[in-house]
Amino acid sequence: MAIADIVYACIECGGVETLRPAGDAETCERCGTRYCRVDGALIRAERPGRPPETRSAGEWLDLLAAIGADSPHAIRPAPVLLRIADRQRPHRAAGMYLGRIESFGPELEGVLSLAGDRLAVQTEAARFEWSLLELTAVQPSSRALQLKVRNGPLLSFKFPEGSAVLWETRVQRALQDLYTSLGRGTIIEFQPRIVTR
Amino acid sequence: MTATVRKTFYHTARWLVRALWRRVGTLEVTGLEHVPVNGPCIIIANHQSYLDPLLAQAVVPRVVHSMAKSTQFASPAMARLMSLIYTFPVRRYEPDPIAVRTVLRLLGAGKAVMIYIEGERSWDGRLQPPRRGTIRLLLKAGVPIIPCRIDGAYDAWPRWGRLRRGAHVSIAFKPALNLPALDRRADREAALESATDRIMATLSAPGDRWAGIAV
């Protein structure tokens, strides 16, 4: 749980995914701007020599989008924790079959990159790569971003130094750009499956 | 496990949640009279926080079966607990006909079902677009739809933060929406947009996209 999920770029220096935990707050590692939670769920930015700036999470997200902090040009490879759910088991309650539940494998440390039409994770032992066109759904889940691969597993990505919100936006935007370039239309839903109009 | 033991566990958990919450914050509940005492109904709510299912189910005096993401059932212990509190899984990353069938089967047996219509907790507290599949399900079910607007849970425990004491949470159950039961897929598709507006308007707070739409 982190303010960095919402404030994925520093309002002072423009650094993307530069907030790091510092006590009960988070601080931009580039310029030192401090972000803390106040009054319920408001987020306050404290910058040396300037008045503090307090906004709701929605206002921060709107502001960062408006200044282009989620621009695809800012995408750099990011540390990631990858889990792959490639097995399932049936779930029953009170004698009733209620569907199948995913079983996730071990957490793999790696580096996630998103370039062109490909998403890749490089771990110490292996490289995993998927074409964006293989993805059938994009969904956030708690602090993770989950992607479903066509006829393949459910992938779960956690970003120890980044923002799941930002990466969800990035993947959705990359998918939309790719679909547009291929003449596949506008994506109107990313889950339970990608639907275009 | 017998049905009686499960039911006793559920109501004990409800009592426990209410008792624990009194140590954390305050709770205001209105419109409980709109929730039918018996018979099938679907309670639809906005979703701001982990607190929503805990508090909303704690204040409704009947057993409410609720839908939760399948990945929450990943560990066997959690799957067991979820079953004890009448929660069933839905796979959110692909169409899930089993979850739909489960809802219809529960409603057919006269049960109450709770669904968070946005499909996930809001990152910023604002009302998100609904899952279109859920609207289709509501249009197929033909049972009273009880809107439930939850406020304050986000301030207490936002998705990106920890639980904080001193929060005031309000839960407002609204008068039932009686949508027609549409058996034909084409009819459901035709009614999708207007039903979406009606349903989301009942869940909206000032400033939300659907606020002000006539119900």
HADDOCK unambig.tbl for C-alpha pairs under 7 A between the chains (distance, minus, plus):
assign (segid A and resid 1 and name CA) (segid B and resid 160 and name CA) 4.56 0.50 0.50
assign (segid A and resid 1 and name CA) (segid B and resid 161 and name CA) 5.13 0.50 0.50
assign (segid A and resid 2 and name CA) (segid B and resid 160 and name CA) 5.05 0.50 0.50
assign (segid A and resid 2 and name CA) (segid B and resid 161 and name CA) 5.94 0.50 0.50
assign (segid A and resid 3 and name CA) (segid B and resid 160 and name CA) 6.07 0.50 0.50
assign (segid A and resid 5 and name CA) (segid B and resid 160 and name CA) 6.49 0.50 0.50
assign (segid A and resid 40 and name CA) (segid B and resid 155 and name CA) 4.37 0.50 0.50
assign (segid A and resid 40 and name CA) (segid B and resid 156 and name CA) 6.07 0.50 0.50
assign (segid A and resid 41 and name CA) (segid B and resid 154 and name CA) 6.93 0.50 0.50
assign (segid A and resid 41 and name CA) (segid B and resid 155 and name CA) 4.60 0.50 0.50
assign (segid A and resid 41 and name CA) (segid B and resid 158 and name CA) 6.63 0.50 0.50
assign (segid A and resid 57 and name CA) (segid B and resid 124 and name CA) 4.90 0.50 0.50
assign (segid A and resid 58 and name CA) (segid B and resid 124 and name CA) 4.83 0.50 0.50
assign (segid A and resid 93 and name CA) (segid B and resid 83 and name CA) 5.86 0.50 0.50
assign (segid A and resid 98 and name CA) (segid B and resid 88 and name CA) 6.58 0.50 0.50
assign (segid A and resid 98 and name CA) (segid B and resid 89 and name CA) 6.84 0.50 0.50
assign (segid A and resid 98 and name CA) (segid B and resid 98 and name CA) 6.65 0.50 0.50
assign (segid A and resid 98 and name CA) (segid B and resid 99 and name CA) 6.96 0.50 0.50
assign (segid A and resid 98 and name CA) (segid B and resid 102 and name CA) 6.86 0.50 0.50
assign (segid A and resid 99 and name CA) (segid B and resid 98 and name CA) 5.96 0.50 0.50
assign (segid A and resid 101 and name CA) (segid B and resid 70 and name CA) 5.81 0.50 0.50
assign (segid A and resid 101 and name CA) (segid B and resid 71 and name CA) 6.74 0.50 0.50
assign (segid A and resid 101 and name CA) (segid B and resid 73 and name CA) 6.59 0.50 0.50
assign (segid A and resid 101 and name CA) (segid B and resid 74 and name CA) 6.32 0.50 0.50
assign (segid A and resid 102 and name CA) (segid B and resid 71 and name CA) 6.32 0.50 0.50
assign (segid A and resid 102 and name CA) (segid B and resid 74 and name CA) 6.16 0.50 0.50
assign (segid A and resid 103 and name CA) (segid B and resid 74 and name CA) 5.89 0.50 0.50
assign (segid A and resid 137 and name CA) (segid B and resid 93 and name CA) 5.53 0.50 0.50
assign (segid A and resid 139 and name CA) (segid B and resid 93 and name CA) 6.87 0.50 0.50
assign (segid A and resid 148 and name CA) (segid B and resid 93 and name CA) 6.46 0.50 0.50
assign (segid A and resid 191 and name CA) (segid B and resid 92 and name CA) 6.68 0.50 0.50
assign (segid A and resid 191 and name CA) (segid B and resid 93 and name CA) 5.57 0.50 0.50
assign (segid A and resid 191 and name CA) (segid B and resid 94 and name CA) 6.89 0.50 0.50
assign (segid A and resid 192 and name CA) (segid B and resid 92 and name CA) 5.17 0.50 0.50
assign (segid A and resid 192 and name CA) (segid B and resid 93 and name CA) 4.30 0.50 0.50
assign (segid A and resid 192 and name CA) (segid B and resid 94 and name CA) 4.33 0.50 0.50
assign (segid A and resid 192 and name CA) (segid B and resid 95 and name CA) 5.57 0.50 0.50
assign (segid A and resid 193 and name CA) (segid B and resid 93 and name CA) 6.24 0.50 0.50
assign (segid A and resid 193 and name CA) (segid B and resid 94 and name CA) 5.52 0.50 0.50
